[in-house]
Amino acid sequence: MDNTRGDAASSADAVSDLVSRARIAQALYAGYSQQQVDDVVAAVAWTLLQPENNARLSEQAVADTGMGVVADKMIKNERKTMGLLRDMQGALTVGVVAEHPEQGIVEIARPIGVLGAVVPSTNPVATPYNKTLNALKCGNAIILAPSPKGQTVCEEVVELMRNALTAIGAPADLVQKLPQPVSKALTNELMRQVDLVVVTGSQNNVRGAYSSGTPAIGVGAGNVPSLVDETADIADAAAKITASKTFDNATSCSSENSLIVVDAVYEAMMAALAGLGAQRLDAEERETLRNFMWVDGRLSPAVTAQSARDILTGAGIPVRIDDVNMILVEEAEPRADSKFANEKLSPVLTVYRARDFDHGVELVNGVLAINGKGHSMSIHSHDDRRVLGLGLQLPVCRVIVNQAHCFATGGSFDNGLPFSLSMGCGSWGGNSISDNMNFRHYLNTTRIARVIPPREPTLEDLLGDYWERHGR
């Protein structure tokens, strides 16, 4: 007997109940003042910023998914949440938010309604909090669709959030999640029934959101190349790349996946990385690792977000450094059939030797052409002209300069990017946004337009300069 139709109906009913409850809660929430909304945001954020909650959720996230490092997840949860609160502090998201008398325009912030948020297993705590706080700041309700591996810890996250809402008199149904077991059918149905879908994670989920018939904001795949030129501070660059690539066993889409080093400083850079715990593989070991990492063309769960030592041991490669934390694989040029040019979600870093800076840029372009176009790249250099040139030439939405990439690209206390765990990749990455997804993407804006003194130009005003240079 074919139960497909019955399963679809069951999924539709289950999601419909959640959405109905969310709409009732959101209708009440839409009447809150800015101060009341900000109190809701603070109450929910505090449930993660409490150290005991952060520790428990981080431990559960690693236990459930088998990915990452508890201490690093605690740092990520705290910094991302505090950074998001900093970005939203004082921001107006209720009622009149801007007036432009000279234009006769008044801008009014309006909630979108009920949001569906698809979140990945790599960040099963930080990403749900980030999306929920953004949604609540803008007067919305939200329903979370966790990955199967992350659904148990998401249950705990939602319970903490709902208790915090109840404690300050806000409707608990502002925050909900899909029931266990989470399935593709439930997630797809959620995408169809909500007012906006925000997606972080697999590109299959992103494409599913785009084809759901519901407005959607998805983000592209990461595969960050990092370029080191001869003007770089090699010790500083090595320390930052190591910190970034090894953090949380490289669960972040913003971790470096390829390192391109110009010939003049290549061996110095490799030595600096080795001094910080990186093991450099020979050609035979490289092939052994390739066969271990990719099975039937797919990245193996045996390496995803695992430690360098565990990966080497699993592949049968001798561990030659006691405190090994990263694996260096050298290749001549990016090739799609190599697989090492792809995103690896592990502390495995592919290294390319560039003849000079221009060749290095060619290699960066080669990596991006294979995977990760639109996301971001980093450069370690003290030549500002080169930095600007990368921004003018490369198909990336972020050029991160002399920073640890995974800490910087999603916003940092020492750069101006918005704090986020979801990086838009523009048209290069098949996305509708090219900035870090933030609370402004969770709002509708109504504009009141009044009559102003006319500002109607003549043809001379508009074309006079062109006529002078080219004739009529």
C-alpha positions, 0 to 999 in steps of 0.5 A: 500500500502506498502511504505517500499521500497519507504521509504528506497529509500528516505532515501538512496537518502537523505543520499547519497546527504549528503555524496556526499557533504561531500566527496567534502568538505573532498577532499579539506580539505585533502590538508590543512596543519597542521596549517590550520587543527588546525585553523579549530579545534580551530574555531569550538571549540570556538563556544562552549567555548563562554559562551553565546553559551554554556549557550544557547545550554545547556538550549536548551539541557535540554528543548528538552530532559527533562534530566539533569541540565543546569549548569552541562551541561555548566561545562561538555561542557567547561571542555570536550572541553578544555580537548580535545583541550589540548590533541590534542595541538601540535599533528601531524595528517597531513603528516609525523608524525613520523620517526624511522630510526633504523627501516626504518619506516616513518609514515604518517597520512591519513584521513579516509574520511567521518565519521558517528557519532551516538550521544545520547540524554543524551549528545546532545551537548558535544558528537557531539562537541567531535566527530566533533573536533576529526574528523576535527583534522584528516582531515575528514568530519563528518555527525551527527546522533542525537537522536530524542530528541536531534535533535533540539539542534543538528541543532543549534550545526551544524549551529554554526560549519558551520558558523565558518568553513565558516568564516575561508574559510573552506568548511561548508560541513565538518560538517553536520547532518541528516535532521529532523525528524531523523529516524532509517532508516536514521541512518542505511543508514548513517552507510552503506554509510560512511567510518567509524561509531563512536557510543556512546549511546544505545547498539542497535545503537552499534550493528547496526553499527557493522552489517552495513558492514562499519568499526565501533567503538562502546562503551559499556554500563556503570554500574559503581560499586564503592568499599570502603574499611576500609582504605579509607578516608570516608569523601573524598570518600562520597564527591566524590561519591556524586559529581559524582553521582549527576552531571547532574542528572547522565546522564553520563555512568560513574556515579556510579550505585552500591556502595559496602562498607566493613562492618567495615566502612559501617554505617560511609559511609552511615552517611557521604552520608546522611550528604551530601543529600542522602536519605536512603530508607527502604525495603517498600520504596525500593519496591515502587521505584522499581515499579516506576522505571521499567515499563514492565521491562524497565527503565522509562523515568520518572526517567532518568536524573531526580532529586532525589526529583522529583523521590521520589515525582513521586514514592510517597515516602516522602522526608525526607531531604530538600536538597535531591540529591541522593537516597540510595537503600540497597540490599544484593547482585546483582541479575538480577531480582532485576533491581537495579543492572543495570545502572539506569541513575538517582541519585539512588545508590544501596548499598551492604554491604561486609563482607570484601574486598574479599567479596566486590570484589565478589560483584563487579564481581556480578554487572559486570556480570549483566551489564556493563562488560568492562567499569570501576569501582572505588575504594576508598582505600589507599592499593595499592596492592588491587588497583593493584589486581583489575586491574589484576582480574576484567573485566574492562578497567579502575580502577579509584582510589580515584576520582569522577568517572564520572569526572575522567574516561572520562579524567581529568586535574589531571589524564592521561586518554584522554578526551572523552565521549566515553569509549571503553570496550574491548572484555568484553563489545563487543568492538574493543577498550579498551581505551577512544575513541580519535583522534587517532581512527579517522586516517589511518596510512601509513607506508613507510618501507626501508631496514635496516641491518638484525637482524636475530636471531639464534635458540640459541638466541630465545630458549636458555633460555627455553632449559636451564630450560626445556631441548631440 
